[in-house]
Amino acid sequence: MYKRVLLKLSGESLGGPAGKGLDTVWLEKYAKEIASAAKAGLQVAIVNGGGNIFRGLQGVGKGFDRVDGDKMGMLATVINSLALKMFIQSEGVEAEVFTSTPMEPHAKYYMRDEAVKVLERGGVALIAGGTGNPFFTTDSGAALRALEIGADALLKGTRVDGVYTADPEKDPSAVKYDELSFDEAISKHLKVMDQTAYALCSDGKMPIIVFDMNATGNLTKLLSGEKVGTLVHP
């Protein structure tokens, strides 16, 4: 169903149940899922959040300037990408970290064509550092990179199996959507991604799939054409 996708993972997901730091058990679990998809011939690029280490917006009012706080958050995404890269490589799949601002020798400076070359030869491209600018979330960075690399879809891996009418972890009566349009998601105030990311995906006609990344095999099932999660489409 899909040839090339961009997978967005939250930083908290890499922190395991605690959502903080780096949990090697979950890093290995995610790496196995991603490597399995790549070995099946699917092209996977990844954008990680950094909330397990530092989130710029949360530092405001606690002594952190928003601009410098966001810079710290961008660096956190690089740490996460470097960690996930090592675990993907341990599964026998090439992985390369690209950053939105120059960080050699720690990672390569992001250029779309170079990232695409990694995908086309069966590797995984981890694109870190957000957009490289403060005031933009990693959701927006994921939407931007998905459009740049010509992805067929943007996959948002979460701990919930799709989009619901309310938070299913708080409201047991919440109902899951199998699919909905961007307009519906906006009008119903469903927090799938931030408004900037929505606007980018809507203008670029980039479908978003929200799914449970923690369920073993879900990524491969989704990329093989099975119905997994919620499809948000133009």
Stockholm file with secondary structure:
# STOCKHOLM 1.0

chainA/1-234         MYKRVLLKLSGESLGGPAGKGLDTVWLEKYAKEIASAAKAGLQVAIVNGGGNIFRGLQGVGKGFDRVDGDKMGMLATVINSLALKMFIQSEGVEAEVFTSTPMEPHAKYYMRDEAVKVLERGGVALIAGGTGNPFFTTDSGAALRALEIGADALLKGTRVDGVYTADPEKDPSAVKYDELSFDEAISKHLKVMDQTAYALCSDGKMPIIVFDMNATGNLTKLLSGEKVGTLVHP
#=GR chainA/1-234 SS CCSEEEEEECHHHHTGGGTSSCCHHHHHHHHHHHHHHHHTTCEEEEEECCTTTCCHHHHTTTTCCHHHHHHHHHHHHHHHHHHHHHHHHTTTCCEEEEESSCCTTTSEECCHHHHHHHHHTTCEEEEESTTSSTTCCHHHHHHHHHHHTTCSEEEEEESSSSEESSCTTTCTTCCEESEEEHHHHHHTTCCSSCHHHHHHHHHTTCCEEEEETTSTTHHHHHHTTCCCSEEEEC
#=GC SS_cons         CCSEEEEEECHHHHTGGGTSSCCHHHHHHHHHHHHHHHHTTCEEEEEECCTTTCCHHHHTTTTCCHHHHHHHHHHHHHHHHHHHHHHHHTTTCCEEEEESSCCTTTSEECCHHHHHHHHHTTCEEEEESTTSSTTCCHHHHHHHHHHHTTCSEEEEEESSSSEESSCTTTCTTCCEESEEEHHHHHHTTCCSSCHHHHHHHHHTTCCEEEEETTSTTHHHHHHTTCCCSEEEEC
//
